[in-house]
Amino acid sequence: GMSVAVDFKPNILLIMADDLGIGDIGCYGNNTIRTPNIDQLAKEGVKLTQHISAAPLCTPSRAAFLTGRYPIRSVQFSIAIPLNRSVLWILTAYHCILVLRKWHQGVNCESHSDHCHHPLNHGFDYFYGMPFTLVNECQVGEDPFLNIRVQAKYWLYSQIIALTVLTLLIGKLTGLFLVKWKAIICFALCGFLFFISWFSSYGFVRYWNCILMRNNDISEQPMKPERAASNILKEAISFIERNKNGPFLLFVSFLHVHTPLVTTEKFLGKSRHGLYGDNVEEMDWMVGRILDAIDKAGLKNNTFTYFTSDHGGHLEAHKQNAPLGGWNGIYKGGKAMGGWEGGIRVPGIFRWPGVLPADTVIDEPTSLMDIYPTVAHLAAGIMPQDRVIDGRNLMPLLQGKVQHSEHEFMFHYCGLYLHAVRWHQKDSGALWKAHYTTPIFQPEGAGGCYISGFCNCFGEDVTHHDPPLLFDLSSDPAEIKPLSPATEPLFDTVISRIERAVQEHHRTLTPVPQQLSEYNNMWKPWLQPCCGTFPFCWCDKEGDSDQKII
């Protein structure tokens, strides 16, 4: 093995795709989508086959990625699609940067400009991107995404109110019934206020939610998704050129391949998997452009590069009958499912020529939470001592100095609920996984929740298993054949050992405030970032950034 003593600080380049399935990449077994740049990265470095996300959804997964802690320690979730909260990042002596298309941890606490959750208030020196998440509303002409059923209900109520006002008006004017004008006006006003209040939350999502910021200033509201790819590349490449004397940390968080799949003309219709495949191929091209910039600046050999996805592909994503979500290879389930491998097994590729071996595959369980301690180690940063850090420094494993990862048990949460636990038995090499709770797929026999479009974590949408469903992932990675005391002599021993680990884990948890309650997720006009004078929030300071970067 290579045992180069790392005594200088490398540049650090972290690239995270959004909603990308592990089965969507060539080096992970895909043979129909072209991902030459990511495949090349794996050839020049280390590929992890059992790299696990800390959560099956964006916000908790990203919070865990940035803090090295299980999301349950820092963020509380009670609803399916979380929308806000902040993170910490401790690094010293780095030009720390975030070129981010997606922060997804919210912006403000008390007023529309306090920016308490903004990346610049969490250790980053520079921010470019979306403070929120990409929703279909950002793309003109897409089907709405946010609470479609709620919106339909509100429309119905608004129409009923309008009809009632009209009827009263006609009745009053024709003398059919006696109503005071005051009553009609009051009713009409209340109806109008009701309409304004819900429509301002949903009807203007494009203006409220689809915002592009450079540092603390809004540069595009609403943002133009079709320019996103070239904007982010421009930012990343010019950052690399400005900081080539380093060391720097660059975190590039793609909007690809989240829906709506905004793809430039150059890639449309080029893949064998419709719009989704086109979007993956465009993302791979962007990865290539960023790696080229590193190369051209002469930084390839002193840059620690990492590529991953925040969680598994979104199986249920579709428009009309065309699927718009990723593929999770042989693994069961996908995005929003707490326990099944398809929702949490993600690509994990590391390259640092001369320090990490090339063309190497590691099958040990590792976590997205390991990146924070690894980066802190490389940057000679001090890890916070006042809290539990669940991640582990990966360098010894990546360099081949140790054979086993330090993760014996891993806990797979869905929101607040522990759905499954994996136990990597080091001595025997067995890899056990126990499911306490699994989502109920619909329609029956399907591989996802196609009727609701998202699997839920709790309530009547899940099945509780007692005894838990047990699989041996080393022989059954697709989780097809649950073991039983009859077929597995070690069944009871394994389950009781896992039970003990869960109890020990629970003892390390301290309650955190409920951040994703209904109130915290309501739209609050006073917290709305606004470019201009509220409610006239629109601007375009990106100016003429339409010139293509080829």
Backbone torsions as a table, in degrees:
resi	resn	phi	psi	omega
1	GLY	NA	167.7	-179.6
2	MET	-94.3	133.5	178.8
3	SER	-130.0	56.5	178.4
4	VAL	-69.9	127.0	176.0
5	ALA	-72.9	125.1	-177.6
6	VAL	-91.4	100.4	-178.2
7	ASP	-114.9	-1.7	173.4
8	PHE	-114.0	158.6	-177.6
9	LYS	-89.1	121.9	177.7
10	PRO	-78.0	165.1	165.1
11	ASN	-73.0	152.4	-179.5
12	ILE	-124.1	124.0	179.6
13	LEU	-120.8	114.1	179.7
14	LEU	-111.6	125.0	-179.4
15	ILE	-120.3	124.5	-179.5
16	MET	-124.8	122.7	174.7
17	ALA	-87.3	166.8	-176.5
18	ASP	-117.3	124.1	177.0
19	ASP	64.5	20.3	-178.4
20	LEU	-82.1	129.7	178.8
21	GLY	-80.3	148.9	-179.7
22	ILE	-65.1	-24.8	-179.9
23	GLY	-82.6	3.8	-176.7
24	ASP	-92.5	-1.0	-172.8
25	ILE	-116.8	136.7	-177.1
26	GLY	-50.9	-50.6	-174.8
27	CYS	-70.8	-9.0	173.8
28	TYR	-104.0	18.1	171.5
29	GLY	107.7	-0.2	178.3
30	ASN	-81.7	131.3	178.4
31	ASN	-118.0	14.3	178.2
32	THR	-119.7	-18.7	177.1
33	ILE	-103.9	136.6	-177.1
34	ARG	-91.7	116.1	177.6
35	THR	-129.7	60.1	-172.8
36	PRO	-59.9	-34.9	-174.9
37	ASN	-73.0	-41.8	178.4
38	ILE	-68.9	-39.0	178.4
39	ASP	-61.4	-39.2	180.0
40	GLN	-65.8	-38.5	177.5
41	LEU	-58.3	-43.2	179.7
42	ALA	-66.2	-37.2	-179.7
43	LYS	-64.7	-32.4	-177.7
44	GLU	-91.8	2.5	-176.2
45	GLY	-150.2	-145.7	-173.6
46	VAL	-112.2	131.1	178.2
47	LYS	-110.9	126.2	177.0
48	LEU	-94.8	131.8	-179.2
49	THR	-98.9	-12.0	-178.9
50	GLN	-126.8	56.7	-177.7
51	HIS	-95.2	123.0	-168.3
52	ILE	-118.3	131.3	176.5
53	SER	-76.8	150.5	-176.8
54	ALA	-81.4	-5.7	179.3
55	ALA	-164.2	154.1	-177.9
56	PRO	-88.4	10.0	179.1
57	LEU	-130.7	158.6	-172.8
58	CYS	-55.5	-61.9	-171.3
59	THR	-58.9	-53.9	-178.7
60	PRO	-63.3	-36.4	180.0
61	SER	-64.2	-43.0	-179.0
62	ARG	-70.3	-36.5	177.2
63	ALA	-61.1	-43.3	-179.8
64	ALA	-66.2	-39.9	179.9
65	PHE	-60.4	-42.7	-175.5
66	LEU	-81.2	-16.9	-176.0
67	THR	-114.3	-14.1	-177.1
68	GLY	70.7	19.2	-177.0
69	ARG	-127.7	149.9	173.3
70	TYR	-54.8	138.7	-176.9
71	PRO	-56.8	-31.3	-177.2
72	ILE	-60.8	-21.3	-179.5
73	ARG	-78.2	-25.3	-174.5
74	SER	-123.8	-19.6	-176.4
75	VAL	-132.3	132.6	176.5
76	GLN	-105.9	132.7	-177.9
77	PHE	-117.4	137.9	172.5
78	SER	-127.1	-12.2	-179.3
79	ILE	-118.3	170.7	-171.5
80	ALA	-70.7	-40.8	-175.0
81	ILE	-117.9	97.0	-176.3
82	PRO	-70.4	151.3	-175.6
83	LEU	-129.3	-7.9	-178.4
84	ASN	-153.6	173.6	174.3
85	ARG	123.4	164.3	-167.7
86	SER	-117.7	172.5	-175.7
87	VAL	-137.7	167.3	178.0
88	LEU	-118.6	150.2	179.0
89	TRP	-147.3	123.9	-176.5
90	ILE	-116.2	115.3	-179.9
91	LEU	-144.7	143.8	-179.7
92	THR	-117.1	154.0	172.1
93	ALA	54.3	35.1	176.9
94	TYR	-123.6	147.2	166.2
95	HIS	-79.3	95.8	-171.7
96	CYS	-84.9	136.7	-178.8
97	ILE	-145.5	152.5	173.7
98	LEU	-129.2	114.9	168.6
99	VAL	-104.9	102.0	-166.5
100	LEU	-124.0	132.7	171.2
101	ARG	-90.0	-11.4	-174.1
102	LYS	-150.6	107.9	178.6
103	TRP	-90.6	-51.2	173.6
104	HIS	58.9	28.0	175.6
105	GLN	-123.7	16.3	176.4
106	GLY	82.0	176.2	-176.8
107	VAL	-129.2	-57.9	-167.7
108	ASN	-111.5	156.1	177.2
109	CYS	-108.4	-57.9	-170.8
110	GLU	-111.4	-31.2	-177.5
111	SER	-139.9	172.7	-173.0
112	HIS	-73.6	-4.4	-179.5
113	SER	-134.2	18.1	-179.3
114	ASP	-79.5	-21.1	173.4
115	HIS	51.3	35.0	-175.9
116	CYS	-65.1	-25.6	179.8
117	HIS	-100.7	7.7	-174.9
118	HIS	-71.7	145.0	-179.8
119	PRO	-52.0	-33.8	-178.2
120	LEU	-66.8	-21.0	176.6
121	ASN	-91.9	7.1	-179.8
122	HIS	-130.2	40.2	170.1
123	GLY	91.5	-4.8	177.9
124	PHE	-91.9	146.5	-177.8
125	ASP	-92.5	-18.8	-172.0
126	TYR	-153.0	138.7	-179.0
127	PHE	-136.9	135.0	173.1
128	TYR	-140.5	121.6	178.1
129	GLY	151.8	-161.8	-178.7
130	MET	-94.0	126.7	176.6
131	PRO	-73.7	-21.4	-178.0
132	PHE	-109.2	-154.8	-179.9
133	THR	-110.4	162.7	178.4
134	LEU	-82.4	123.3	175.3
135	VAL	-119.8	164.0	-177.4
136	ASN	-56.3	-31.3	-178.1
137	GLU	-58.3	-22.7	-177.6
138	CYS	-66.9	-22.8	-176.5
139	GLN	-104.7	116.5	-178.4
140	VAL	-57.2	134.2	175.6
141	GLY	89.4	-0.8	176.5
142	GLU	-84.4	155.6	173.1
143	ASP	-65.3	140.7	179.8
144	PRO	-64.5	154.5	-175.5
145	PHE	-112.7	-36.8	-170.9
146	LEU	-77.5	117.8	172.5
147	ASN	42.6	59.6	-175.0
148	ILE	-58.4	-42.1	-178.4
149	ARG	-66.1	-40.8	178.9
150	VAL	-62.3	-44.0	-179.9
151	GLN	-59.8	-42.3	-179.1
152	ALA	-61.1	-40.5	-179.5
153	LYS	-63.5	-45.9	-179.0
154	TYR	-62.8	-39.5	177.6
155	TRP	-59.0	-46.2	-178.8
156	LEU	-58.8	-50.0	179.3
157	TYR	-58.0	-42.5	-177.6
158	SER	-62.5	-40.1	180.0
159	GLN	-67.4	-39.6	178.9
160	ILE	-61.7	-44.4	179.9
161	ILE	-61.7	-45.0	-179.1
162	ALA	-60.5	-43.9	179.0
163	LEU	-62.3	-42.0	179.4
164	THR	-60.5	-46.5	-180.0
165	VAL	-59.8	-44.0	-179.8
166	LEU	-61.0	-46.2	-180.0
167	THR	-60.2	-47.1	179.7
168	LEU	-59.6	-40.7	-178.2
169	LEU	-62.6	-49.8	-179.7
170	ILE	-62.0	-44.5	178.7
171	GLY	-57.6	-43.5	-178.4
172	LYS	-65.2	-48.1	-175.6
173	LEU	-67.3	-34.9	-179.3
174	THR	-91.0	1.3	179.1
175	GLY	70.2	16.6	-179.7
176	LEU	-65.7	-40.7	173.4
177	PHE	-143.7	158.7	-173.1
178	LEU	-93.1	110.7	174.6
179	VAL	-130.6	142.4	176.4
180	LYS	-73.4	141.9	175.7
181	TRP	-55.4	-39.1	-179.0
182	LYS	-54.9	-43.7	-177.7
183	ALA	-63.9	-45.1	-179.3
184	ILE	-62.1	-47.0	-178.3
185	ILE	-62.5	-42.7	-179.8
186	CYS	-61.4	-45.1	-179.2
187	PHE	-64.1	-44.2	-179.7
188	ALA	-62.3	-40.7	-179.3
189	LEU	-64.4	-45.7	179.8
190	CYS	-61.2	-43.7	179.2
191	GLY	-60.6	-42.2	-179.1
192	PHE	-64.2	-42.7	179.0
193	LEU	-62.9	-40.6	178.7
194	PHE	-60.1	-46.7	-178.7
195	PHE	-61.5	-48.5	-178.8
196	ILE	-58.5	-43.1	-174.0
197	SER	-65.6	-42.8	179.9
198	TRP	-80.5	-33.4	-176.0
199	PHE	-71.2	-30.2	179.4
200	SER	-68.6	-28.4	177.8
201	SER	-74.7	-40.1	-172.6
202	TYR	-103.0	-39.7	-172.9
203	GLY	-68.9	-23.9	-177.4
204	PHE	-113.2	24.0	-177.4
205	VAL	-51.7	-37.4	-177.3
206	ARG	-60.0	-35.0	-179.4
207	TYR	-84.0	-38.6	-176.2
208	TRP	-77.1	-39.7	-166.0
209	ASN	-102.7	-29.7	-171.4
210	CYS	-96.6	79.1	-171.0
211	ILE	-119.1	142.0	176.1
212	LEU	-114.2	129.4	-179.9
213	MET	-120.6	145.4	167.0
214	ARG	-116.5	116.8	-171.4
215	ASN	51.5	-125.1	-176.9
216	ASN	-91.4	0.9	-175.6
217	ASP	-105.5	140.9	175.6
218	ILE	-78.2	127.6	-179.3
219	SER	-107.3	-18.9	175.8
220	GLU	-146.6	124.3	174.7
221	GLN	-147.0	111.8	-3.9
222	PRO	-76.0	156.0	-179.1
223	MET	-76.0	154.1	179.1
224	LYS	-102.2	102.1	-173.0
225	PRO	-59.7	-28.7	-175.9
226	GLU	-69.1	-17.1	177.4
227	ARG	-94.5	-4.6	-170.9
228	ALA	-58.8	-45.9	-174.5
229	ALA	-59.9	-47.1	-176.2
230	SER	-73.3	-32.7	178.0
231	ASN	-62.7	-46.8	-176.0
232	ILE	-66.4	-38.0	179.3
233	LEU	-64.0	-44.9	179.2
234	LYS	-56.4	-47.9	-178.6
235	GLU	-60.5	-49.2	-175.2
236	ALA	-62.6	-45.7	-175.2
237	ILE	-68.4	-40.7	-178.6
238	SER	-70.6	-30.5	176.1
239	PHE	-63.7	-44.6	-179.7
240	ILE	-61.2	-42.5	-179.6
241	GLU	-66.1	-40.3	-179.3
242	ARG	-66.6	-32.5	-172.4
243	ASN	-110.7	25.6	-171.9
244	LYS	-67.3	-14.1	174.7
245	ASN	-82.0	-7.4	166.7
246	GLY	43.5	-161.3	-9.8
247	PRO	-75.4	151.3	179.7
248	PHE	-130.3	161.5	170.1
249	LEU	-120.4	123.1	179.1
250	LEU	-121.4	121.1	179.2
251	PHE	-112.3	111.0	-179.2
252	VAL	-106.3	115.4	-177.4
253	SER	-113.8	104.5	-174.1
254	PHE	-70.6	150.3	165.4
255	LEU	-79.0	-22.5	176.2
256	HIS	-66.6	141.0	1.4
257	VAL	-114.9	46.0	179.3
258	HIS	-75.3	148.8	175.3
259	THR	-73.9	153.5	-7.0
260	PRO	-71.3	142.2	-171.8
261	LEU	-80.5	83.0	-177.0
262	VAL	-75.9	114.9	-174.7
263	THR	-127.8	136.7	179.8
264	THR	-73.4	159.8	-174.8
265	GLU	-54.5	-36.1	-176.8
266	LYS	-55.5	-29.1	-175.9
267	PHE	-108.8	-8.2	-177.1
268	LEU	-63.2	131.2	176.3
269	GLY	72.7	11.9	-175.5
270	LYS	-91.2	-21.0	-175.3
271	SER	-99.2	174.6	178.7
272	ARG	-93.7	7.7	-178.0
273	HIS	-127.4	44.5	174.1
274	GLY	58.5	-153.8	-174.8
275	LEU	-61.6	-36.7	-178.4
276	TYR	-64.0	-48.3	178.7
277	GLY	-60.2	-40.6	178.5
278	ASP	-58.5	-43.1	-176.5
279	ASN	-66.2	-40.0	178.1
280	VAL	-64.0	-43.6	-178.2
281	GLU	-66.1	-35.5	176.3
282	GLU	-65.6	-40.9	179.2
283	MET	-62.1	-42.2	179.2
284	ASP	-61.3	-38.8	178.3
285	TRP	-63.0	-39.7	178.9
286	MET	-64.8	-41.3	176.4
287	VAL	-58.1	-44.0	179.2
288	GLY	-59.1	-43.1	-179.0
289	ARG	-63.3	-39.5	-179.6
290	ILE	-68.7	-41.3	179.0
291	LEU	-66.0	-35.5	176.1
292	ASP	-60.8	-41.1	-178.7
293	ALA	-64.3	-38.4	177.8
294	ILE	-62.0	-44.5	-179.6
295	ASP	-62.1	-50.1	-177.3
296	LYS	-61.3	-30.8	-179.6
297	ALA	-82.5	1.3	178.9
298	GLY	73.5	26.6	-173.2
299	LEU	-106.9	2.9	-171.5
300	LYS	-54.4	-43.4	-173.8
301	ASN	-80.3	-12.7	174.9
302	ASN	-120.1	36.0	174.6
303	THR	-123.8	126.5	175.9
304	PHE	-90.0	111.1	-174.1
305	THR	-110.6	139.0	-178.1
306	TYR	-136.7	136.2	176.7
307	PHE	-127.7	134.9	178.2
308	THR	-155.0	-176.3	172.2
309	SER	-127.3	154.0	-176.7
310	ASP	-72.5	-23.3	175.5
311	HIS	-174.3	-173.0	-175.5
312	GLY	-70.7	171.3	-179.4
313	GLY	-67.5	150.3	-179.0
314	HIS	-88.8	95.9	-173.1
315	LEU	-60.3	-37.0	-170.8
316	GLU	-83.8	-7.0	-177.6
317	ALA	-62.4	127.3	178.2
318	HIS	-159.0	161.1	172.2
319	LYS	-132.6	126.4	-167.8
320	GLN	49.1	-119.0	179.8
321	ASN	-106.1	3.1	-177.6
322	ALA	-86.6	125.8	177.1
323	PRO	-70.6	139.2	-178.9
324	LEU	-120.1	8.7	-175.2
325	GLY	-107.9	173.8	-176.2
326	GLY	-82.1	-177.7	-178.5
327	TRP	-123.2	133.5	-176.2
328	ASN	-106.3	27.9	174.9
329	GLY	62.8	-136.3	-177.0
330	ILE	-78.8	-6.3	-171.2
331	TYR	-83.8	144.9	-176.6
332	LYS	-80.6	142.3	174.2
333	GLY	79.9	-173.3	-176.7
334	GLY	-168.2	-156.7	-177.4
335	LYS	-46.9	141.2	176.1
336	ALA	78.9	-2.1	177.7
337	MET	-102.6	123.0	-170.5
338	GLY	-66.3	-41.2	-169.2
339	GLY	-105.2	-39.8	-174.4
340	TRP	-59.6	143.8	-175.8
341	GLU	-55.2	-36.2	-175.7
342	GLY	-60.3	-26.0	-178.6
343	GLY	-83.8	-20.9	-170.0
344	ILE	-125.8	-11.5	179.5
345	ARG	-86.8	121.6	-173.1
346	VAL	-127.8	162.2	174.8
347	PRO	-62.8	148.0	174.0
348	GLY	-147.5	106.1	-175.8
349	ILE	-126.4	131.5	-178.9
350	PHE	-123.7	137.7	174.9
351	ARG	-137.3	130.6	170.0
352	TRP	-153.7	89.8	-172.1
353	PRO	-54.6	135.8	178.4
354	GLY	87.7	-21.8	179.9
355	VAL	-110.1	-43.9	175.6
356	LEU	-100.9	140.7	179.1
357	PRO	-63.3	153.5	179.4
358	ALA	-91.8	157.6	172.5
359	ASP	49.4	48.5	-176.0
360	THR	-118.1	141.7	179.0
361	VAL	-118.4	131.9	178.5
362	ILE	-121.3	126.1	-175.8
363	ASP	-97.9	9.6	-176.9
364	GLU	-77.1	149.5	176.3
365	PRO	-66.5	124.7	176.6
366	THR	-133.9	169.2	-173.9
367	SER	-133.1	154.0	171.6
368	LEU	-57.9	-26.5	-179.3
369	MET	-71.3	-14.1	-179.5
370	ASP	-75.0	-17.9	-174.5
371	ILE	-67.4	-40.7	-179.6
372	TYR	-58.6	-53.5	177.5
373	PRO	-63.5	-32.6	179.6
374	THR	-65.7	-46.2	-179.7
375	VAL	-66.0	-40.8	179.1
376	ALA	-61.2	-39.3	178.7
377	HIS	-64.1	-46.1	-178.6
378	LEU	-65.8	-33.1	-177.1
379	ALA	-88.8	3.1	-175.6
380	ALA	53.1	37.7	179.2
381	GLY	-85.1	163.3	179.2
382	ILE	-96.6	127.1	178.4
383	MET	-75.5	141.8	177.6
384	PRO	-59.2	136.2	-177.2
385	GLN	-98.1	-8.6	-171.8
386	ASP	-93.8	12.6	-176.4
387	ARG	-151.9	159.8	177.5
388	VAL	-74.3	128.7	172.7
389	ILE	-109.6	123.0	-175.5
390	ASP	-88.2	-21.6	-179.5
391	GLY	-77.2	164.2	-179.9
392	ARG	-130.3	146.7	176.5
393	ASN	-63.2	122.8	-175.6
394	LEU	-87.5	-9.2	-172.6
395	MET	-53.4	-47.1	-179.7
396	PRO	-58.8	-39.3	179.4
397	LEU	-68.2	-46.1	-178.1
398	LEU	-64.6	-33.2	-179.3
399	GLN	-84.5	-5.6	179.8
400	GLY	81.2	14.5	179.4
401	LYS	-77.0	-28.7	174.3
402	VAL	-125.2	155.3	-177.0
403	GLN	-94.7	-25.7	-175.7
404	HIS	-116.5	145.7	175.6
405	SER	-75.5	162.1	-178.4
406	GLU	-82.2	-1.1	-177.9
407	HIS	-86.8	108.6	176.0
408	GLU	-88.4	-45.2	177.8
409	PHE	-118.7	143.3	172.7
410	MET	-130.1	138.9	-175.6
411	PHE	-109.1	127.3	-175.4
412	HIS	-108.3	105.1	-177.7
413	TYR	-95.0	152.2	166.6
414	CYS	-122.1	104.6	-173.1
415	GLY	60.0	-126.2	-178.2
416	LEU	-83.7	-8.1	-167.7
417	TYR	-103.8	131.7	177.6
418	LEU	-79.2	111.9	-177.6
419	HIS	-91.4	-38.8	-175.2
420	ALA	-153.0	162.0	178.5
421	VAL	-136.9	137.4	173.2
422	ARG	-110.3	143.6	178.1
423	TRP	-126.4	116.9	178.8
424	HIS	-96.4	103.1	-176.7
425	GLN	-81.1	103.4	-169.8
426	LYS	-61.7	-43.0	-175.0
427	ASP	-65.7	-39.8	-175.3
428	SER	-97.0	-14.2	-178.1
429	GLY	80.0	-1.8	178.8
430	ALA	-68.7	149.3	-180.0
431	LEU	-128.3	97.4	-175.7
432	TRP	-91.8	146.9	173.9
433	LYS	-139.1	123.1	-179.2
434	ALA	-109.8	128.6	176.8
435	HIS	-103.8	119.3	175.6
436	TYR	-87.0	-32.5	-175.9
437	THR	-141.1	135.6	175.8
438	THR	-132.8	147.8	178.7
439	PRO	-69.6	148.9	175.9
440	ILE	-87.7	115.3	-179.6
441	PHE	-72.6	144.3	176.6
442	GLN	-140.9	140.8	-6.3
443	PRO	-62.6	166.6	-177.8
444	GLU	-55.3	138.2	178.8
445	GLY	86.5	-7.2	178.2
446	ALA	-78.0	170.2	179.8
447	GLY	-100.5	11.3	-178.6
448	GLY	-162.5	-173.9	-178.4
449	CYS	-100.7	75.9	-170.1
450	TYR	-76.7	-18.6	-179.1
451	ILE	-79.4	-47.0	179.6
452	SER	-84.6	-17.7	179.3
453	GLY	85.8	-10.4	-179.4
454	PHE	-153.6	136.7	174.8
455	CYS	-82.4	140.8	177.4
456	ASN	-92.7	162.7	-175.8
457	CYS	-91.9	-18.2	-170.8
458	PHE	-152.2	-177.9	175.5
459	GLY	77.8	-150.7	-175.2
460	GLU	-81.1	3.1	179.7
461	ASP	-90.4	2.0	-178.7
462	VAL	-128.8	160.3	174.6
463	THR	-111.5	134.9	175.8
464	HIS	-99.4	136.4	-175.9
465	HIS	-112.2	123.3	174.9
466	ASP	-140.1	109.2	1.8
467	PRO	-68.6	161.4	-179.7
468	PRO	-60.9	157.3	171.7
469	LEU	-72.9	128.8	-179.2
470	LEU	-117.4	133.6	176.6
471	PHE	-126.6	151.5	168.8
472	ASP	-105.8	102.0	-174.6
473	LEU	-64.6	-21.6	-178.1
474	SER	-69.3	-28.3	177.7
475	SER	-109.7	-14.2	-176.7
476	ASP	-138.6	67.1	-175.5
477	PRO	-64.6	-21.6	-178.3
478	ALA	-85.1	1.7	177.7
479	GLU	53.2	55.2	-177.1
480	ILE	-100.6	-38.2	-173.7
481	LYS	-111.5	96.1	177.3
482	PRO	-66.0	140.3	-179.8
483	LEU	-86.2	160.6	177.4
484	SER	-139.1	165.9	178.0
485	PRO	-54.5	-28.7	-179.3
486	ALA	-72.4	-37.6	-175.7
487	THR	-95.5	-17.0	-176.3
488	GLU	-129.0	103.3	-177.5
489	PRO	-57.2	-26.9	-177.6
490	LEU	-87.9	2.7	-172.5
491	PHE	-45.1	-58.0	-174.4
492	ASP	-65.1	-39.1	179.7
493	THR	-61.5	-46.0	-177.5
494	VAL	-63.8	-48.7	-177.7
495	ILE	-60.6	-41.0	-177.2
496	SER	-71.6	-32.4	176.1
497	ARG	-65.8	-40.9	179.2
498	ILE	-65.3	-42.0	177.6
499	GLU	-54.6	-44.6	-177.6
500	ARG	-64.1	-40.2	179.2
501	ALA	-63.5	-38.9	179.7
502	VAL	-63.6	-42.8	179.3
503	GLN	-62.5	-43.6	179.0
504	GLU	-62.5	-41.5	179.1
505	HIS	-62.3	-44.4	-178.9
506	HIS	-60.0	-33.7	-179.6
507	ARG	-66.0	-20.6	-179.2
508	THR	-89.7	-3.0	-177.0
509	LEU	-90.2	134.5	172.4
510	THR	-117.7	142.5	-176.2
511	PRO	-61.9	142.6	175.0
512	VAL	-120.5	157.8	-177.3
513	PRO	-59.4	149.5	-179.5
514	GLN	-75.7	100.2	-172.5
515	GLN	-89.5	-24.0	-174.5
516	LEU	-107.5	41.3	176.8
517	SER	-72.8	171.4	179.7
518	GLU	-56.5	-44.6	-176.8
519	TYR	-60.2	-43.9	-177.3
520	ASN	-69.0	-15.9	-179.8
521	ASN	-103.2	-0.6	175.9
522	MET	-69.4	153.1	175.6
523	TRP	-76.8	127.5	-179.2
524	LYS	-119.0	109.3	-175.8
525	PRO	-51.9	-36.3	-175.7
526	TRP	-71.4	-12.3	177.0
527	LEU	-101.4	-0.3	-172.8
528	GLN	-71.7	118.7	173.5
529	PRO	-63.4	133.4	-173.7
530	CYS	-138.6	134.9	178.7
531	CYS	-105.5	102.7	-172.4
532	GLY	116.5	-157.9	-179.6
533	THR	-106.0	121.0	-177.8
534	PHE	-53.9	139.0	-0.1
535	PRO	-91.2	16.1	-178.4
536	PHE	-89.3	73.6	-172.8
537	CYS	-98.6	86.5	168.1
538	TRP	-151.8	146.8	179.0
539	CYS	-166.6	165.1	175.6
540	ASP	-144.2	92.9	-179.5
541	LYS	-96.5	-0.3	178.4
542	GLU	-68.5	-18.8	177.7
543	GLY	58.8	-141.4	-174.3
544	ASP	-86.3	75.6	179.2
545	SER	-105.9	27.0	-179.2
546	ASP	-82.2	-12.6	-178.3
547	GLN	-60.6	134.7	-173.7
548	LYS	-75.7	148.2	170.4
549	ILE	-106.6	109.8	-179.2
550	ILE	-107.9	NA	NA
